[in-house]
Amino acid sequence: MGWSLAGRRPLPHKQLPEPDQMKDPSFVQRFQPIAARLRTALAARPAGKN
């Protein structure tokens, strides 16, 4: 038994945004809180960790 992926749209979190989307204020605004939390988490990592 197989799964057919034909005709399925990619999941939004697995697809990079188009360059034009990155210039759209309404698109960018949705992700600002997530980006801020990610920057905070990355800044809190111990030194020397990648």
VEXLOZA-370572 format. One record per atom (N, C-alpha, C): residue in three letters; atom name; x, y, z. Coordinates in Angstrom, 2 decimals, padded with zeros to 5 digits. Layout:
BEGIN
<rec res="ALA" atom="CA" xx="X" yy="Y" zz="Z"/>
...
This chain:
BEGIN
<rec res="MET" atom="N" xx="000.85" yy="-001.16" zz="000.00"/>
<rec res="MET" atom="CA" xx="000.00" yy="000.00" zz="000.00"/>
<rec res="MET" atom="C" xx="000.90" yy="001.24" zz="000.00"/>
<rec res="GLY" atom="N" xx="000.62" yy="002.17" zz="-000.87"/>
<rec res="GLY" atom="CA" xx="001.46" yy="003.36" zz="-000.97"/>
<rec res="GLY" atom="C" xx="000.66" yy="004.63" zz="-000.75"/>
<rec res="TRP" atom="N" xx="001.40" yy="005.68" zz="-000.51"/>
<rec res="TRP" atom="CA" xx="000.78" yy="006.99" zz="-000.32"/>
<rec res="TRP" atom="C" xx="001.00" yy="007.80" zz="-001.58"/>
<rec res="SER" atom="N" xx="-000.03" yy="008.40" zz="-002.06"/>
<rec res="SER" atom="CA" xx="000.10" yy="009.24" zz="-003.24"/>
<rec res="SER" atom="C" xx="000.31" yy="010.68" zz="-002.81"/>
<rec res="LEU" atom="N" xx="001.41" yy="011.25" zz="-003.25"/>
<rec res="LEU" atom="CA" xx="001.71" yy="012.64" zz="-002.93"/>
<rec res="LEU" atom="C" xx="001.38" yy="013.56" zz="-004.11"/>
<rec res="ALA" atom="N" xx="000.90" yy="012.98" zz="-005.18"/>
<rec res="ALA" atom="CA" xx="000.59" yy="013.77" zz="-006.37"/>
<rec res="ALA" atom="C" xx="-000.54" yy="014.75" zz="-006.06"/>
<rec res="GLY" atom="N" xx="-000.31" yy="015.98" zz="-006.43"/>
<rec res="GLY" atom="CA" xx="-001.34" yy="016.99" zz="-006.25"/>
<rec res="GLY" atom="C" xx="-001.38" yy="017.61" zz="-004.87"/>
<rec res="ARG" atom="N" xx="-000.54" yy="017.15" zz="-003.97"/>
<rec res="ARG" atom="CA" xx="-000.53" yy="017.73" zz="-002.62"/>
<rec res="ARG" atom="C" xx="000.33" yy="018.98" zz="-002.60"/>
<rec res="ARG" atom="N" xx="-000.12" yy="019.96" zz="-001.87"/>
<rec res="ARG" atom="CA" xx="000.66" yy="021.19" zz="-001.72"/>
<rec res="ARG" atom="C" xx="001.69" yy="020.99" zz="-000.62"/>
<rec res="PRO" atom="N" xx="002.86" yy="021.63" zz="-000.74"/>
<rec res="PRO" atom="CA" xx="003.87" yy="021.49" zz="000.31"/>
<rec res="PRO" atom="C" xx="003.38" yy="022.15" zz="001.60"/>
<rec res="LEU" atom="N" xx="003.82" yy="021.60" zz="002.71"/>
<rec res="LEU" atom="CA" xx="003.46" yy="022.18" zz="003.99"/>
<rec res="LEU" atom="C" xx="004.14" yy="023.53" zz="004.13"/>
<rec res="PRO" atom="N" xx="003.44" yy="024.53" zz="004.67"/>
<rec res="PRO" atom="CA" xx="004.02" yy="025.87" zz="004.73"/>
<rec res="PRO" atom="C" xx="005.32" yy="025.95" zz="005.52"/>
<rec res="HIS" atom="N" xx="005.46" yy="025.14" zz="006.58"/>
<rec res="HIS" atom="CA" xx="006.68" yy="025.21" zz="007.37"/>
<rec res="HIS" atom="C" xx="007.86" yy="024.50" zz="006.71"/>
<rec res="LYS" atom="N" xx="007.62" yy="023.83" zz="005.59"/>
<rec res="LYS" atom="CA" xx="008.69" yy="023.13" zz="004.90"/>
<rec res="LYS" atom="C" xx="009.04" yy="023.81" zz="003.58"/>
<rec res="GLN" atom="N" xx="008.44" yy="024.96" zz="003.34"/>
<rec res="GLN" atom="CA" xx="008.67" yy="025.67" zz="002.09"/>
<rec res="GLN" atom="C" xx="009.20" yy="027.06" zz="002.41"/>
<rec res="LEU" atom="N" xx="010.30" yy="027.43" zz="001.78"/>
<rec res="LEU" atom="CA" xx="010.85" yy="028.76" zz="002.00"/>
<rec res="LEU" atom="C" xx="009.96" yy="029.80" zz="001.34"/>
<rec res="PRO" atom="N" xx="009.84" yy="030.97" zz="001.95"/>
<rec res="PRO" atom="CA" xx="009.03" yy="032.01" zz="001.34"/>
<rec res="PRO" atom="C" xx="009.67" yy="032.53" zz="000.06"/>
<rec res="GLU" atom="N" xx="008.85" yy="033.05" zz="-000.81"/>
<rec res="GLU" atom="CA" xx="009.35" yy="033.68" zz="-002.03"/>
<rec res="GLU" atom="C" xx="010.01" yy="035.00" zz="-001.63"/>
<rec res="PRO" atom="N" xx="011.00" yy="035.47" zz="-002.38"/>
<rec res="PRO" atom="CA" xx="011.65" yy="036.74" zz="-002.04"/>
<rec res="PRO" atom="C" xx="010.66" yy="037.91" zz="-001.94"/>
<rec res="ASP" atom="N" xx="009.65" yy="037.93" zz="-002.79"/>
<rec res="ASP" atom="CA" xx="008.67" yy="039.02" zz="-002.73"/>
<rec res="ASP" atom="C" xx="007.87" yy="038.98" zz="-001.43"/>
<rec res="GLN" atom="N" xx="007.65" yy="037.78" zz="-000.88"/>
<rec res="GLN" atom="CA" xx="006.91" yy="037.67" zz="000.37"/>
<rec res="GLN" atom="C" xx="007.68" yy="038.32" zz="001.52"/>
<rec res="MET" atom="N" xx="008.99" yy="038.27" zz="001.47"/>
<rec res="MET" atom="CA" xx="009.80" yy="038.83" zz="002.54"/>
<rec res="MET" atom="C" xx="009.72" yy="040.36" zz="002.57"/>
<rec res="LYS" atom="N" xx="009.19" yy="040.97" zz="001.51"/>
<rec res="LYS" atom="CA" xx="009.03" yy="042.42" zz="001.44"/>
<rec res="LYS" atom="C" xx="007.61" yy="042.83" zz="001.80"/>
<rec res="ASP" atom="N" xx="006.72" yy="041.87" zz="001.97"/>
<rec res="ASP" atom="CA" xx="005.32" yy="042.16" zz="002.26"/>
<rec res="ASP" atom="C" xx="005.15" yy="042.34" zz="003.77"/>
<rec res="PRO" atom="N" xx="004.82" yy="043.57" zz="004.23"/>
<rec res="PRO" atom="CA" xx="004.71" yy="043.82" zz="005.68"/>
<rec res="PRO" atom="C" xx="003.73" yy="042.89" zz="006.40"/>
<rec res="SER" atom="N" xx="002.61" yy="042.56" zz="005.78"/>
<rec res="SER" atom="CA" xx="001.65" yy="041.68" zz="006.46"/>
<rec res="SER" atom="C" xx="002.20" yy="040.28" zz="006.64"/>
<rec res="PHE" atom="N" xx="003.00" yy="039.80" zz="005.70"/>
<rec res="PHE" atom="CA" xx="003.61" yy="038.48" zz="005.81"/>
<rec res="PHE" atom="C" xx="004.69" yy="038.50" zz="006.90"/>
<rec res="VAL" atom="N" xx="005.55" yy="039.51" zz="006.86"/>
<rec res="VAL" atom="CA" xx="006.66" yy="039.61" zz="007.80"/>
<rec res="VAL" atom="C" xx="006.15" yy="039.80" zz="009.23"/>
<rec res="GLN" atom="N" xx="005.10" yy="040.59" zz="009.40"/>
<rec res="GLN" atom="CA" xx="004.57" yy="040.89" zz="010.74"/>
<rec res="GLN" atom="C" xx="004.11" yy="039.62" zz="011.45"/>
<rec res="ARG" atom="N" xx="003.57" yy="038.66" zz="010.73"/>
<rec res="ARG" atom="CA" xx="003.08" yy="037.41" zz="011.35"/>
<rec res="ARG" atom="C" xx="004.21" yy="036.64" zz="012.01"/>
<rec res="PHE" atom="N" xx="005.43" yy="036.76" zz="011.49"/>
<rec res="PHE" atom="CA" xx="006.54" yy="035.94" zz="011.97"/>
<rec res="PHE" atom="C" xx="007.47" yy="036.69" zz="012.91"/>
<rec res="GLN" atom="N" xx="007.25" yy="037.96" zz="013.17"/>
<rec res="GLN" atom="CA" xx="008.13" yy="038.72" zz="014.05"/>
<rec res="GLN" atom="C" xx="008.17" yy="038.17" zz="015.47"/>
<rec res="PRO" atom="N" xx="007.04" yy="037.80" zz="016.10"/>
<rec res="PRO" atom="CA" xx="007.13" yy="037.25" zz="017.46"/>
<rec res="PRO" atom="C" xx="007.92" yy="035.94" zz="017.52"/>
<rec res="ILE" atom="N" xx="007.75" yy="035.09" zz="016.52"/>
<rec res="ILE" atom="CA" xx="008.49" yy="033.83" zz="016.48"/>
<rec res="ILE" atom="C" xx="009.98" yy="034.10" zz="016.32"/>
<rec res="ALA" atom="N" xx="010.32" yy="035.03" zz="015.44"/>
<rec res="ALA" atom="CA" xx="011.72" yy="035.36" zz="015.21"/>
<rec res="ALA" atom="C" xx="012.36" yy="035.92" zz="016.47"/>
<rec res="ALA" atom="N" xx="011.63" yy="036.74" zz="017.21"/>
<rec res="ALA" atom="CA" xx="012.17" yy="037.31" zz="018.45"/>
<rec res="ALA" atom="C" xx="012.44" yy="036.22" zz="019.48"/>
<rec res="ARG" atom="N" xx="011.52" yy="035.26" zz="019.60"/>
<rec res="ARG" atom="CA" xx="011.74" yy="034.15" zz="020.56"/>
<rec res="ARG" atom="C" xx="012.91" yy="033.28" zz="020.13"/>
<rec res="LEU" atom="N" xx="013.05" yy="033.07" zz="018.83"/>
<rec res="LEU" atom="CA" xx="014.17" yy="032.27" zz="018.33"/>
<rec res="LEU" atom="C" xx="015.49" yy="032.97" zz="018.60"/>
<rec res="ARG" atom="N" xx="015.56" yy="034.28" zz="018.37"/>
<rec res="ARG" atom="CA" xx="016.79" yy="035.02" zz="018.65"/>
<rec res="ARG" atom="C" xx="017.14" yy="034.96" zz="020.14"/>
<rec res="THR" atom="N" xx="016.12" yy="035.07" zz="021.00"/>
<rec res="THR" atom="CA" xx="016.35" yy="034.99" zz="022.45"/>
<rec res="THR" atom="C" xx="016.90" yy="033.62" zz="022.83"/>
<rec res="ALA" atom="N" xx="016.30" yy="032.56" zz="022.28"/>
<rec res="ALA" atom="CA" xx="016.75" yy="031.20" zz="022.58"/>
<rec res="ALA" atom="C" xx="018.18" yy="030.97" zz="022.08"/>
<rec res="LEU" atom="N" xx="018.48" yy="031.46" zz="020.90"/>
<rec res="LEU" atom="CA" xx="019.83" yy="031.27" zz="020.36"/>
<rec res="LEU" atom="C" xx="020.86" yy="032.06" zz="021.16"/>
<rec res="ALA" atom="N" xx="020.49" yy="033.24" zz="021.62"/>
<rec res="ALA" atom="CA" xx="021.41" yy="034.06" zz="022.42"/>
<rec res="ALA" atom="C" xx="021.67" yy="033.42" zz="023.79"/>
<rec res="ALA" atom="N" xx="020.74" yy="032.61" zz="024.28"/>
<rec res="ALA" atom="CA" xx="020.88" yy="032.01" zz="025.60"/>
<rec res="ALA" atom="C" xx="021.70" yy="030.73" zz="025.59"/>
<rec res="ARG" atom="N" xx="022.09" yy="030.28" zz="024.41"/>
<rec res="ARG" atom="CA" xx="022.90" yy="029.05" zz="024.33"/>
<rec res="ARG" atom="C" xx="024.26" yy="029.25" zz="024.98"/>
<rec res="PRO" atom="N" xx="024.80" yy="028.21" zz="025.57"/>
<rec res="PRO" atom="CA" xx="026.15" yy="028.30" zz="026.13"/>
<rec res="PRO" atom="C" xx="027.18" yy="028.63" zz="025.04"/>
<rec res="ALA" atom="N" xx="028.21" yy="029.33" zz="025.41"/>
<rec res="ALA" atom="CA" xx="029.27" yy="029.70" zz="024.45"/>
<rec res="ALA" atom="C" xx="029.89" yy="028.45" zz="023.86"/>
<rec res="GLY" atom="N" xx="030.20" yy="028.51" zz="022.58"/>
<rec res="GLY" atom="CA" xx="030.86" yy="027.39" zz="021.91"/>
<rec res="GLY" atom="C" xx="029.92" yy="026.35" zz="021.35"/>
<rec res="LYS" atom="N" xx="028.62" yy="026.51" zz="021.54"/>
<rec res="LYS" atom="CA" xx="027.66" yy="025.54" zz="021.00"/>
<rec res="LYS" atom="C" xx="027.14" yy="026.06" zz="019.67"/>
<rec res="ASN" atom="N" xx="027.08" yy="025.20" zz="018.66"/>
<rec res="ASN" atom="CA" xx="026.54" yy="025.59" zz="017.36"/>
<rec res="ASN" atom="C" xx="025.15" yy="025.11" zz="017.18"/>
